[in-house]
Amino acid sequence: MSPSVVPERSRPARPLILFALTDTRVVDVVGGMLREQGHEVRQTVDGPATRQALREHEPQGVVLSLELPRCDPWGLLQDLRDRADVMPIVVVAPVYIEVDAARAYRSGADDYLTYGISREQGLPRVAARFRRLLPSSGAPGDGAPGPAGPRGIVVDRATRVARADGTPLDLTPLEFDLLAAFVARPEQVLGHGWLLGEVWGENENADARRVKYAVLRLRRKIAEATGGRTGIATVRGVGYRYHRVD
């Protein structure tokens, strides 16, 4: 049987991360570290097998290569984001291409990473990034909705549940960490570089567009729950300021 086909139809007992890429180095190193965290890891090596795996399983995170054979990766990325607003999606490529990074963020990817680097030094660093972006090994919703809370935005770090006007927000792990950073520092101006370090674990000189598009998605989700209020204001040329939403 082709290794790209995943025949089982039952959802793995452990949270599933689907690696849709052909580079086995990434799956071996990054997938191995995620397995140690309690995740199930599967690999597909072309477009049809990836879509089959998505139909037959319920991955909690997807790592999508822009060089996946027999696939329009941009169309697949858009389909993934349209049908799974809360699922973390990491786009990967062997080398950094600026226009592709911007398109990935704009299309809803939580991050754009490159893996064309040494196994000894680079891939463990990529794995550390994945751990920030992908869900914990607890089942989604463990923190779950509960009764309606007060107006405004409330973030519970212990259960990793965020609410806006009492409505639970469907946030990716990255979006939750971003909102938690804002709520913990009301009225402070948080620069792009600071947010990159605090939320992404990145150098302050890294690509700040990931912050821009993550904030856009976060604002949209908050606005849907509050009728338009988000509390997140842009400080032009610097970053953002959070005002409490009452």
N, C-alpha and C positions, 0 to 999 in steps of 0.2 A: 504493500500500500504506500502511496506517495506520502512523504513526511509532511507535506504541506496541508494534508487533509486531516481535519479533526473530527472523527466520526461520532464520538460520544455526544449524547444529547442532554445529559444531566449537568447541572451546574456544579463545579467543584466545591468541595466542603470548605476550602479556603478561598479567600477573595482572589479573583483571577485578573492577572495583568496580561494582555495580549501584545506580543511583540510582532508587528507586521514588517519584517525586514529580513534580508538574506544574510547579513553579517553575523555569523555565529559568535564572534568575539563579544559582541555587545550582550547577546543573550547569556553567554556563559558567565561573564563577569557581573554585569548589572543584574541579570536574572538570578544569579546565585545569591547575591546580596539581598535581593527582595525575598527569595525563598527563606532565607534565614530570619526575615522579619515576619514570616507567616503567610506569605502570598503563594498562590499557585501561578506558575508562569508557563505560557504556551507560545509557540512560534508558528507563524505562517509565512510562506515565502513568495506568495504572489497574490494578485488582486482577488481572483475568484475564491481561493481558499480563505482569504481574510473575510470576505463577505459571508461565506458559509459559516465560519467560526462565529461571527457576530450574530448570525441568525440562530445558531444552535446553543450558544452560551450567553452569559450575561457578564461580560468583563467589567471590572470596576475601573479600569484604566487601559488606555491604548497607546502604544509607542508605534508611530507610523513613519516609515521611511519614504522620503520623496523619490527614491529610486526603486520602489517596489515594482517588480515585473508584472506585465499584463494588468496594469492599473492606471487610472487617472487619479493620482494622489490628492489633487485639489478637490475633485468631485467627492472622493471618499471622505476627506476631512469635513467638507460641508455637510454631507449626509450624517456623519457621526455627530457633529455639533447640533444639527437640527433635531435629531431624535433623542439626544442624551445631553441635555443642557448642564447636568451636574457632573458628568464623567470627565475626569482629567484626561487630556489628550496632549501627548508630547510628540512633536514633529522632529525627526532626526535626519541629518544629512552628513556625508563624509567630510565636507568642507563648508565653511560659512559663505553664503551668498546673500548679500544685503537685501536684494529685492525679494528673495524667497522668505527671508525672516519676516519682513514687513507683511507679506501676503499671509504667512502662517498666523501671525498674531491677529491680523484683520479678520481672518476666517474662523477664529475661535480657538486656536491652539493655546494651551496654557504656557507652553514654552517651545523654543526652537533650539536644539542642541546639535553640536557637531561631534562626531565620534572618530574622525580620521586622525587619531592621535595614538600615542604609544599605549600598549596594554598595561605596562607597569605604572605609568604616571597618570594617564588621561582617564581611562575607563573607571577606576575607583572614584575619581572626582565627578564623573558623569553620574555614577550610581548615587552619590551623595545628593546630587541635584534631584534625581528621581524620587528619593525618599521624601523630599520636601513637597514634591508636586503630586505624588500619587497617594491614594487613600491609605489610611492605617489598616491593619489586618482585622480590625473590628468590623462587623457587618454594617453597611450603610443604614442609617436610621436608628442605630443603637441609642443614640442620644435623644431620640425622637420627639415628635412634636409637643405632646402634652397640652395643657390648657393655654388659652390665649393669655398673653402677658400684657404689660403696660404699653402705652403708646411710645413711639420712638424706637430706637434701635437698641437691642439688648444682645450681648454676646456672652455666651457661657463657654469658657475655655475648657472646663472639665468635661462637658458632654460634646463639645464642638458643635453646638447648635446656636444659630443666630436667628433672631426674629426682628421683624419690622412691623410696628403696630400690632404685635401679637401674632403675626403670621410667620411661620418658619420659612426661612429663605433657603432655596435649593442652591447651595454654593459648592463649588469644587473646593478641595483642601486649600489650594492656593488662594482662591477668593476669600475663604474664611480667614486665613492668616492675614490677608491684606486688610479686611474689614477690622479684625481685632487690633491691628497696628493703628488704624485710624481712631477707633473708639477709645483706645488706651491713652491717646494724646490729643484730647479735644483742644481746638483753637491753636494748636502748634502747626507751624509750616513744616511739612515733611518733604524733603527734597527727593528727587528721583534717585540720586545715589544712595541716600539713606534707606529708602524703601527697597532698593535692589539688595542691599546687604541684609536688612532685617527680614524680608519676606522670601527672597530668592536665594540668599546666601551667596550673592555674587559681588564681585568687585564693583566699586561705585562708578567705574568707567565703562561698565558693560552696557549693552544695548538697552537704552531706556525706553524703547518703544514697547517692550513687554509690559512695562508699568502702565503706559498710556492705554493700551488695549485691555488690560486686566481691569483697570479702573472703569473704562467704558462699560464692560460687561457687568461689573459690580453695581454701577449706578443704575443700569437698566433693570436689574433684578430688584433693587431696593425700590425704585420708582414704581414698579408694577405692584408692590405691596402697600405703598404709602399714598398712591395717587399722584406721584410726581416728585415728592420731597426725597432728597438723598442725603443732604448734609455735607456732601463732599464738594468743595469748591476748588477750582483750579487757580493756582498762583502762577501766573504766566512766567515762563522761563525758569521756574524754580521747582515747583512740585504741586502739592495739594494741602488744603487745610480742612479739617473736619469740624463741623458745627453740630452740636447735639440736635437731633430731630425730635421735636415734641409735638 
